[in-house]
Amino acid sequence: MANETKAKSQMNVVDFFSKYTMIIALVVVFILFYFLTGGRLLLAQNMSNLLIQNGYVFVMACGMLLCILTGGNIDLSVGSVICMIGGVGAVLINNKGWNPILSIVICLLLGLAAGVWQGFWIGYVRIPPFITTLGGMFIFRGIGRLILDSKTVPVQNETFINIFNSYIKVPGLDDGEIALSPIIVGVLAAAFIIISTITSRAKKAKKGYRQNSIFVDYGKAVVIAAVLIFYCIKLSQYKGISVMILWVAAICLIYNFITSKTVIGRYFYAVGGNEKATKLSGINTNKVYFLAYANMGLLAGLCGLLCLARVGSVNGSTGTSFEMDAIGSCFIGGASAYGGSGSIPGAIIGALLLGTINMGMSIMGIGDSWQYVVKGAVLLVAVIFDVISSRKKGR
């Protein structure tokens, strides 16, 4: 009996570390760079920039995850779409003097059109995604450079920049050195998480569903709430809440709802798990592929606008290797290389891990070359871990 209890305890510990490997890795990396940077990583400005500078990665990772879920497929063209859409936006607003709102709508529609174009060939003609998006990577990059005429085009339109890259200032709350609105938002968000956890456990208990222990559920809720409050306190010490963060948060919440709570979201998992069985069950798998890549084009178009507003200009090299950051975030966050497994929270953790590595190494003055080496190593380790875990489970 004692041996059985000991074995069960050891298995629970192993399961815990297996389930939360990337979260533990993120915490370890954060602590490591905190000491390596002499505490500068936790400066308010750096904490604010951690999400702002990597906003495009979070948004793209949400779309890339849907592509990966369909069978480990990826989209290599998103960086080029960002260049093309950013170029169109810059030319329309700066050179042509078009209304920024109209220009934003046009850019999003063009991004969607690029995704629809690739989704058609992948979903209905069944051209392999790697080949289709590789071709798209060259085509859209070329179109972007033609639109820009191989020049750097700036954007200084205040309305456009405010939509994507301004800071929220609430009169009466954010007038002093410390902005109070982020703290209020953090407290409300933390309260929502705790209440949601309590409500969820009560509903599951009422229906007799199996659930995690009280320690695991409430422990996780308290940790997340504490991190949110801490981050919001940091935001309050530097300009407050950026509109960019609101865009990122909205996209992540929407796609987390889609993948975890909707029927169409489950279709992506089903196709990646077993496409033949999914097709036999009456699901249109062609449509699922089409939607994944059409959606990726739309989000790439949004990222093009986010990058344009943050940097203030665009050139023919904008977006280079951005697709690798999105792909890396998904795989590092636990998405399976075989498809059918992964989550938005996991992709967010992967993006945070890459962003922390980038920022920590930048603060230390380490060049881009070593940053690529480290990110590549982290990605390789994450995929190796996934492959080995899948083999052990007999997948």
WOLIN-V113001 format. One record per backbone hydrogen bond with DSSP energy under -1.0 kcal/mol. NH is the residue of the N-H (numbers start at 0). CO is the residue of the C=O. E is the energy in kcal/mol with one decimal. If there is no record, write none. Layout:
# WOLIN-V113001
NH;CO;E
NH;CO;E
This chain:
# WOLIN-V113001
4;0;-2.2
5;1;-2.2
6;2;-2.5
7;3;-2.2
8;4;-2.2
9;5;-2.4
10;6;-2.2
11;7;-2.1
12;8;-1.9
13;9;-2.3
14;10;-2.8
15;11;-2.3
16;12;-2.3
17;13;-2.3
18;14;-2.5
19;15;-2.2
23;19;-2.4
24;20;-2.4
25;21;-2.5
26;22;-2.3
27;23;-2.5
28;24;-2.7
29;25;-2.5
30;26;-2.6
31;27;-2.5
32;28;-2.5
33;29;-1.8
34;30;-1.8
35;31;-2.3
36;32;-2.1
37;34;-1.1
38;33;-3.1
39;36;-1.3
41;38;-1.2
42;39;-1.7
46;42;-2.4
47;43;-2.1
48;44;-2.5
49;45;-1.5
51;47;-1.6
52;48;-2.9
54;51;-1.1
57;53;-1.7
58;54;-2.0
59;55;-2.6
60;56;-2.5
61;57;-1.3
62;58;-1.2
63;59;-3.1
64;60;-2.1
66;62;-1.2
67;63;-2.5
68;64;-2.6
70;67;-1.7
71;67;-3.6
80;76;-2.3
81;77;-2.3
82;78;-1.7
83;79;-2.5
84;80;-3.1
85;81;-2.6
86;82;-2.2
87;83;-2.4
88;84;-2.7
89;85;-2.4
90;86;-2.4
91;87;-2.7
92;88;-2.4
93;89;-2.6
95;90;-2.4
97;91;-3.0
102;98;-2.4
103;99;-2.2
104;100;-2.1
105;101;-2.4
106;102;-2.4
107;103;-2.4
108;104;-2.2
109;105;-2.4
110;106;-2.3
111;107;-2.3
112;108;-2.5
113;109;-2.3
114;110;-2.0
115;111;-2.8
116;112;-2.5
117;113;-1.8
118;114;-2.9
119;115;-2.3
120;116;-1.4
121;117;-2.3
122;118;-3.1
123;119;-2.1
124;119;-1.4
126;120;-2.7
131;127;-2.5
132;128;-2.7
133;129;-1.6
134;130;-2.4
135;131;-2.2
136;132;-2.1
137;133;-1.4
138;134;-2.6
139;135;-2.7
140;136;-1.2
141;137;-2.2
142;138;-2.4
143;139;-2.4
144;140;-2.1
145;141;-2.1
146;142;-2.6
147;143;-2.0
149;144;-1.9
150;147;-1.1
152;313;-2.5
154;311;-2.7
160;156;-2.2
161;157;-2.5
162;158;-1.5
164;160;-3.6
167;240;-2.9
172;169;-2.0
173;169;-2.6
178;235;-2.7
179;172;-2.1
183;179;-2.1
184;180;-2.6
185;181;-2.6
186;182;-2.4
187;183;-2.4
188;184;-2.6
189;185;-2.4
190;186;-2.4
191;187;-2.3
192;188;-2.1
193;189;-2.2
194;190;-2.7
195;191;-2.7
196;192;-2.0
197;193;-2.2
198;194;-2.8
199;195;-2.7
200;196;-2.3
201;197;-2.1
202;198;-2.3
203;199;-2.3
204;200;-2.5
205;201;-2.1
206;202;-1.7
208;203;-2.5
216;212;-2.2
217;213;-2.4
218;214;-1.7
219;215;-2.3
220;216;-2.1
221;217;-2.6
222;218;-2.2
223;219;-2.4
224;220;-2.5
225;221;-2.5
226;222;-2.4
227;223;-2.4
228;224;-2.3
229;225;-2.4
230;226;-2.7
231;227;-2.5
232;228;-2.1
233;229;-1.8
234;230;-2.2
235;231;-2.0
237;234;-1.5
239;234;-1.8
242;165;-3.0
245;241;-1.3
246;242;-2.2
247;243;-2.4
248;244;-2.9
249;245;-2.6
250;246;-2.4
251;247;-2.5
252;248;-2.4
253;249;-2.4
254;250;-2.5
255;251;-1.9
256;252;-2.0
257;253;-2.3
258;254;-2.4
259;255;-1.6
260;256;-2.6
261;257;-1.1
265;261;-1.4
266;262;-1.4
267;263;-1.1
269;265;-2.4
270;266;-2.7
271;267;-1.8
272;268;-2.1
273;269;-2.7
277;273;-2.1
278;274;-2.5
279;275;-2.3
280;276;-1.3
281;278;-1.5
282;277;-1.7
284;282;-1.3
287;283;-1.3
288;284;-2.1
289;285;-2.3
290;286;-2.8
291;287;-2.1
292;288;-1.9
293;289;-2.4
294;290;-2.5
295;291;-1.5
296;292;-1.7
297;293;-1.8
298;294;-2.3
299;295;-2.2
300;296;-2.0
301;297;-1.9
302;298;-2.4
303;299;-2.0
304;300;-1.4
305;301;-2.4
306;302;-2.8
307;303;-1.9
308;304;-2.4
309;305;-2.2
310;306;-2.7
311;307;-2.2
313;152;-1.6
317;314;-1.6
319;316;-1.8
321;318;-2.0
324;320;-1.1
325;321;-1.7
326;322;-2.6
327;323;-2.7
328;324;-2.2
329;325;-1.8
330;326;-2.3
331;327;-2.9
332;328;-1.8
333;330;-1.4
334;329;-2.5
335;340;-2.1
338;335;-1.1
339;68;-1.6
346;342;-2.1
347;343;-2.5
348;344;-2.2
349;345;-2.4
350;346;-2.4
351;347;-2.6
352;348;-2.4
353;349;-2.3
354;350;-2.7
355;351;-2.7
356;352;-2.1
357;353;-2.6
358;354;-2.7
359;355;-2.9
360;356;-2.4
361;357;-2.1
362;358;-2.7
363;359;-1.6
364;361;-1.1
365;360;-2.8
370;366;-1.3
371;367;-2.3
372;368;-1.7
373;369;-2.5
374;370;-2.5
375;371;-2.5
376;372;-2.1
377;373;-2.5
378;374;-2.3
379;375;-2.4
380;376;-2.4
381;377;-2.1
382;378;-2.3
383;379;-2.6
384;380;-2.4
385;381;-1.9
386;382;-2.7
387;383;-2.6
388;384;-2.2
389;385;-2.4
390;386;-2.0
391;387;-2.0
392;388;-1.6
393;390;-1.0
394;389;-2.8
